[in-house]
Amino acid sequence: MACVGRSLWQTRASRSSVPLRMAPVAISPVHLARASAHSDAAAAPPPPFGATSAKLKQVSLPAPTRLPVTVSLEERRARNEAKLRAVQRDFRTDTITVPNELLRDALANASMGDSIYREDDDTNALEAWMAELTGMEAAMFCVSGTMTNQLGIRTHLWQPPYSVVTDSRAHVHMLEAGGIASHSFASVNSVHAANGHHMTVEEVLDNCVLGEDIHTAPTRLVCVENTLSGMIYPQDELVRLRRALDEFDIKLHCDGARMWEVLAATGMSLKEACAPFHSVSLCLSKGIGAPIGSILAGPADFIKRANWHRKAFGGGVRQCGSSALAATLALQTIFPQLPRTHALARRLAQGLVELGVALDLPTETQMVWIDVAPIGISMKQLKVAAQERKGITMWEPRGRLIVHHQIEPQAVEDFIDLVRELRDENLEGAKAWEERTGADRADEIRRRSRMYAEGKWEGRVEGPPKRLPAYSKE
Ligand SMILES: Cc1ncc(COP(=O)(O)O)c(C=O)c1O
């Protein structure tokens, strides 16, 4: 049985003539002082007509017992500082960054309107700014990149049967909990990009279902991801793709979770980068470092309908000014730092390649995809040693290292030093790898890795075929 609990608070208060029992918990003096200031303020207004204060029911909730609600402000501060120190040495992902002081202030000082009624100034301002920068007619702030992608897809598609064409590695297809099927009832034709880097126009068209054969699900939408695994989709190919799709009235959506990295790497404006697309999703909580949020931009009538779907998805946020202002400030202050993160990523890639580590993909932005088999160790060994010896956190089995804006340069140097230590401790392992692989192939891997470390690719990129968490080289 499900309960819609919106008015539960009132129901409880009107039925109960005794206060809910307070659990005996330790609440810090700071929190007690705050809570009593709040209840004093609540008690301040005069009682309603015909009632006296004595007659009003006293209601309260059992106090929270879980940490950190019960700790002092000083301890909270210490915990957050420890978190920031950990994040500075955490290469798992760029979603791991923590809000800095500027963003935390925004959480307190933002506008307080209801964004569903379009009455929140900071949300309205961010949406207008994003529409202007993308060159699209309208933009909408949502809680996550998954939501802006799935809303975009849902809004482009009207009535099944239809299909979506996307890269076999695309987040919209692989890592959004099957949302294309459950939200949009569409089938997916996934393209295995032959060059390992991006889908070509010809590959996309080969996978589009055209015509009206009733056995088929005609393609109505193509989704591209830019960057994909840190790699930048060549802009001229995107322009060609849009032209080709226009001939068949197929729409083009971009999962631009990391579009900001494209701008930082290429110097393109957001407007130029978004020009080939009918709609674009732009994450704010990845490289940009906002605590929450993603933008969906597109034509005005498209965003109007997407807003409707957002409500149906349960994604309408009431007083979301704090999130919108934090995102606005992050765009203004953290976006300019991205070239620095790219330079650090290149330093990491080059340092590792000099030690004999192979790269699976070119380091075009902030991601470094490593394969440590050539130096005779496993990803698991590396992960454990990184944590134990250097206090560095990374993922395995996927060899993806992300340099985000809070990574400290020393963490990069320490990681390179660690790999040097491990290589020197495992020389036999490296020899065995060379024998297994063959000298010519080993040379080719080293040559390719050197090129990838400079962000270059030529010919086919061989790197990890899938993005599933289960992917393992072992
Ligand atoms: C390429 C890409 N698109 C979309 C998303 C979804 O973003 P969110 O985690 O905000 O739902 C992610 C998340 O990592 C991503 O990497």
Ligand as a Chemical Component Dictionary entry (heavy atoms), coordinates in Angstrom:
data_LIG
# 
_chem_comp.id                   LIG 
_chem_comp.type                 NON-POLYMER 
_chem_comp.pdbx_formal_charge   0 
_chem_comp.three_letter_code    LIG 
# 
loop_
_chem_comp_atom.comp_id 
_chem_comp_atom.atom_id 
_chem_comp_atom.alt_atom_id 
_chem_comp_atom.type_symbol 
_chem_comp_atom.charge 
_chem_comp_atom.model_Cartn_x 
_chem_comp_atom.model_Cartn_y 
_chem_comp_atom.model_Cartn_z 
_chem_comp_atom.pdbx_ordinal 
LIG C1 C1 C 0 28.581 11.037 -20.211 1  
LIG C2 C2 C 0 27.586 11.107 -19.094 2  
LIG N1 N1 N 0 26.336 11.466 -19.351 3  
LIG C3 C3 C 0 25.403 11.543 -18.395 4  
LIG C4 C4 C 0 25.713 11.262 -17.080 5  
LIG C5 C5 C 0 24.643 11.302 -16.046 6  
LIG O1 O1 O 0 24.807 12.298 -15.099 7  
LIG P1 P1 P 0 24.177 12.195 -13.640 8  
LIG O2 O2 O 0 25.086 11.353 -12.833 9  
LIG O3 O3 O 0 24.111 13.613 -13.187 10 
LIG O4 O4 O 0 22.827 11.590 -13.776 11 
LIG C6 C6 C 0 27.018 10.889 -16.748 12 
LIG C7 C7 C 0 27.373 10.580 -15.365 13 
LIG O5 O5 O 0 28.482 10.288 -15.013 14 
LIG C8 C8 C 0 27.983 10.802 -17.792 15 
LIG O6 O6 O 0 29.244 10.442 -17.546 16 
# 
loop_
_chem_comp_bond.comp_id 
_chem_comp_bond.atom_id_1 
_chem_comp_bond.atom_id_2 
_chem_comp_bond.value_order 
_chem_comp_bond.pdbx_ordinal 
LIG C1 C2 SING 1  
LIG C2 N1 SING 2  
LIG C2 C8 DOUB 3  
LIG N1 C3 DOUB 4  
LIG C3 C4 SING 5  
LIG C4 C5 SING 6  
LIG C4 C6 DOUB 7  
LIG C5 O1 SING 8  
LIG O1 P1 SING 9  
LIG P1 O2 DOUB 10 
LIG P1 O3 SING 11 
LIG P1 O4 SING 12 
LIG C6 C7 SING 13 
LIG C6 C8 SING 14 
LIG C7 O5 DOUB 15 
LIG C8 O6 SING 16 
# 
